[in-house]
Amino acid sequence: MKKSLFAPLVLALVLLFLYIPIILVIAYGFSPDGLSMRFFDTDGRFLGFTCKWYKQIFTGAHSMRSLLDSFWLSLEIAGLATLTSCILGTTAALALHRWKSRLQTVHYALVYTPLVMPDILIGISLLMLFVACSVECGFWTILIAHITFCVSYVVMTVLARLQDFDRAIVEAAYDLGAGPVYTFFKVELPILMPGIIAGGLLAFTLSIDDVVITAFVNGAGTNTFPTYVSSMIKHSKHLPAVFALSTVMLIATCLLVGLTRIISRSQTPNRMGRTA
Amino acid sequence: MKKKTGTFWSEWFVTAPSFLWLALFFAIPTLIVVSFTFHGHTPNGGVAEQWSLETWRALVDPDYPTIIWRTLRISFKVTLWCILLALPCAYAIARLDKKWRAAVAGTIMLPFWTSFVVRVFAWRTMLHPNGLLQEWYCAFCQFGDRVFHSMPAFLQNTLVTLGLATPGVFDPTNATILDSEMAVVLVSVYSFLPFAIMPIYSAAEKFDFSLIEAARDLGANSFYAFRKIFIPCIRQGIVSAVLMVFIPAIGSYVIPQMLGGTNCVLIGNKIFMRAIQNRNIPHASALATVMAVSVMLPLALTVWWQSRQKAREQKRLAEEKAATSRTMEAAS
């Protein structure tokens, strides 16, 4: 039967549409023009490529100081937010899965609502809280905000993992004389680990990418990478550096994901062998 | 499960961390925002002591309704475009060979490993008046302009009265992409499209494509089969795709900020402006409440629709069961 070519054609065009900005992000990192990132001057002459932005980033040149500072701050906050939201999210998921009381209904509503709230509402409500309590905005307020919006995502991922979790295993551990703490660390946690890691990765990407909530609670002078980039629009003489750094991040992420794929693939037969 | 005496306390012990955190940093702040809308604002950027409806009255008056309407209109446009593009994409991916599917789905999500702001920034550079796309757009506008003016006068008038064209809409002199509604819609579609493709794709993956072949055998053309069989079967995926696009589109801030300029200020930008720049906290709170309502409304409607469908399904199942048991009884 003749297959319609319309849908594959749309798919190809959409992929092109999705990739053009990425290709440009990579290309702009090599632009010699720090102000408007042109590759051709007004007469249409080609200006060539340059690696100086990469060199400046990797050597930590003085002009790159605030950009790199914001980048490290982003990593720091994303790391801490991921860790805390993983702990809070796992306990929340365990509670939601285990008990079906009225308390858990309210708990679930509390966990679920931030998922459907636009970022800007979470941002403004936290700002109002900090204003009402006259807390000075800075590192800690950003961290609190990031933990708040990351928790719900971790809960949802861990809950999904708990769906096919057989409680009989825990009962078996109890029957064999293990205490609740020992059972938690030796039985439940290892089984939940893939879910927690997936949730943590999601939390990390969300935290490192967040601009709206951070823009509300960062106070003066504290910038994460995204808020720094959005403040660079109007005045900057080294715009390509942002794109060079993003390219480095993209490559690092690809390598990381590829590596986890390889590790998980090489581990799977072992694990299967052990249970068999 | 065995009932233990310490269950109550252990439940509280496990629930407390996340419960208290979210209550303190999500529920209470939201209530503070809502309560601020019932206060006036003081000239020095504070919130007035006494309760009043002053803020809500102010919301009706100046340019707020325009902004709210613009936000809703743009969100509808973005959602429509995303769904229209996502449907054929999801269909095409689901029809691929099994080993290719995950790869293509991954390819769609891959651009999202670069920072969102950086991608929007790249669009900004691309759409800049000195950029390539601007040149193409101008050429397109000139072409459109020439076509429009070469038409007979009555045809021009008909197009204008139908609202399909306005005199000067193709005017190449003021045709800029950046700082316009079009740029905001374009980049919003770019940003949210994967979130529309994914739920539709996961619904389409479970779809039995032999149904389409059956319809084709019975004489339907491919578009008819797509419309009458494929779409109703993946309804659930479409609904979640709509929500996945519409909610962030309503709450959009970065895209209009970086690409809309002064011509395309949305609720999100106005909230930020009022909260940070003008220090008019009650107005910012009121706008935030309006935004929350416009997000919650479609969500509540969906939940209601889904529960009604479920109830209907259950009723049908119960009726069928009753009917079979009746026939069984009659037979025995």
Boltz contact constraints between the chains, C-beta under 6 A:
constraints:
  - contact:
      token1: [A, 4]
      token2: [B, 222]
      max_distance: 6.0
  - contact:
      token1: [A, 7]
      token2: [B, 88]
      max_distance: 6.0
  - contact:
      token1: [A, 7]
      token2: [B, 91]
      max_distance: 6.0
  - contact:
      token1: [A, 7]
      token2: [B, 92]
      max_distance: 6.0
  - contact:
      token1: [A, 8]
      token2: [B, 92]
      max_distance: 6.0
  - contact:
      token1: [A, 10]
      token2: [B, 88]
      max_distance: 6.0
  - contact:
      token1: [A, 10]
      token2: [B, 89]
      max_distance: 6.0
  - contact:
      token1: [A, 11]
      token2: [B, 89]
      max_distance: 6.0
  - contact:
      token1: [A, 11]
      token2: [B, 92]
      max_distance: 6.0
  - contact:
      token1: [A, 14]
      token2: [B, 85]
      max_distance: 6.0
  - contact:
      token1: [A, 14]
      token2: [B, 89]
      max_distance: 6.0
  - contact:
      token1: [A, 18]
      token2: [B, 111]
      max_distance: 6.0
  - contact:
      token1: [A, 21]
      token2: [B, 119]
      max_distance: 6.0
  - contact:
      token1: [A, 21]
      token2: [B, 122]
      max_distance: 6.0
  - contact:
      token1: [A, 21]
      token2: [B, 123]
      max_distance: 6.0
  - contact:
      token1: [A, 22]
      token2: [B, 111]
      max_distance: 6.0
  - contact:
      token1: [A, 24]
      token2: [B, 122]
      max_distance: 6.0
  - contact:
      token1: [A, 25]
      token2: [B, 114]
      max_distance: 6.0
  - contact:
      token1: [A, 25]
      token2: [B, 118]
      max_distance: 6.0
  - contact:
      token1: [A, 25]
      token2: [B, 122]
      max_distance: 6.0
  - contact:
      token1: [A, 37]
      token2: [B, 125]
      max_distance: 6.0
  - contact:
      token1: [A, 88]
      token2: [B, 17]
      max_distance: 6.0
  - contact:
      token1: [A, 88]
      token2: [B, 18]
      max_distance: 6.0
  - contact:
      token1: [A, 88]
      token2: [B, 21]
      max_distance: 6.0
  - contact:
      token1: [A, 91]
      token2: [B, 14]
      max_distance: 6.0
  - contact:
      token1: [A, 91]
      token2: [B, 17]
      max_distance: 6.0
  - contact:
      token1: [A, 91]
      token2: [B, 18]
      max_distance: 6.0
  - contact:
      token1: [A, 92]
      token2: [B, 18]
      max_distance: 6.0
  - contact:
      token1: [A, 94]
      token2: [B, 14]
      max_distance: 6.0
  - contact:
      token1: [A, 95]
      token2: [B, 14]
      max_distance: 6.0
  - contact:
      token1: [A, 95]
      token2: [B, 15]
      max_distance: 6.0
  - contact:
      token1: [A, 99]
      token2: [B, 11]
      max_distance: 6.0
  - contact:
      token1: [A, 107]
      token2: [B, 15]
      max_distance: 6.0
  - contact:
      token1: [A, 107]
      token2: [B, 19]
      max_distance: 6.0
  - contact:
      token1: [A, 110]
      token2: [B, 22]
      max_distance: 6.0
  - contact:
      token1: [A, 114]
      token2: [B, 26]
      max_distance: 6.0
  - contact:
      token1: [A, 116]
      token2: [B, 299]
      max_distance: 6.0
  - contact:
      token1: [A, 118]
      token2: [B, 251]
      max_distance: 6.0
  - contact:
      token1: [A, 120]
      token2: [B, 251]
      max_distance: 6.0
  - contact:
      token1: [A, 120]
      token2: [B, 253]
      max_distance: 6.0
  - contact:
      token1: [A, 120]
      token2: [B, 268]
      max_distance: 6.0
  - contact:
      token1: [A, 120]
      token2: [B, 271]
      max_distance: 6.0
  - contact:
      token1: [A, 121]
      token2: [B, 288]
      max_distance: 6.0
  - contact:
      token1: [A, 121]
      token2: [B, 292]
      max_distance: 6.0
  - contact:
      token1: [A, 124]
      token2: [B, 271]
      max_distance: 6.0
  - contact:
      token1: [A, 124]
      token2: [B, 275]
      max_distance: 6.0
  - contact:
      token1: [A, 124]
      token2: [B, 288]
      max_distance: 6.0
  - contact:
      token1: [A, 125]
      token2: [B, 29]
      max_distance: 6.0
  - contact:
      token1: [A, 125]
      token2: [B, 30]
      max_distance: 6.0
  - contact:
      token1: [A, 125]
      token2: [B, 33]
      max_distance: 6.0
  - contact:
      token1: [A, 126]
      token2: [B, 29]
      max_distance: 6.0
  - contact:
      token1: [A, 128]
      token2: [B, 29]
      max_distance: 6.0
  - contact:
      token1: [A, 128]
      token2: [B, 32]
      max_distance: 6.0
  - contact:
      token1: [A, 128]
      token2: [B, 33]
      max_distance: 6.0
  - contact:
      token1: [A, 129]
      token2: [B, 29]
      max_distance: 6.0
  - contact:
      token1: [A, 132]
      token2: [B, 32]
      max_distance: 6.0
  - contact:
      token1: [A, 148]
      token2: [B, 25]
      max_distance: 6.0
  - contact:
      token1: [A, 148]
      token2: [B, 26]
      max_distance: 6.0
  - contact:
      token1: [A, 209]
      token2: [B, 115]
      max_distance: 6.0
  - contact:
      token1: [A, 209]
      token2: [B, 116]
      max_distance: 6.0
  - contact:
      token1: [A, 211]
      token2: [B, 117]
      max_distance: 6.0
  - contact:
      token1: [A, 211]
      token2: [B, 254]
      max_distance: 6.0
  - contact:
      token1: [A, 212]
      token2: [B, 253]
      max_distance: 6.0
  - contact:
      token1: [A, 226]
      token2: [B, 115]
      max_distance: 6.0
  - contact:
      token1: [A, 226]
      token2: [B, 117]
      max_distance: 6.0
  - contact:
      token1: [A, 229]
      token2: [B, 117]
      max_distance: 6.0
  - contact:
      token1: [A, 230]
      token2: [B, 117]
      max_distance: 6.0
  - contact:
      token1: [A, 246]
      token2: [B, 114]
      max_distance: 6.0
  - contact:
      token1: [A, 246]
      token2: [B, 115]
      max_distance: 6.0
  - contact:
      token1: [A, 246]
      token2: [B, 118]
      max_distance: 6.0
  - contact:
      token1: [A, 250]
      token2: [B, 113]
      max_distance: 6.0
  - contact:
      token1: [A, 250]
      token2: [B, 114]
      max_distance: 6.0
  - contact:
      token1: [A, 253]
      token2: [B, 113]
      max_distance: 6.0
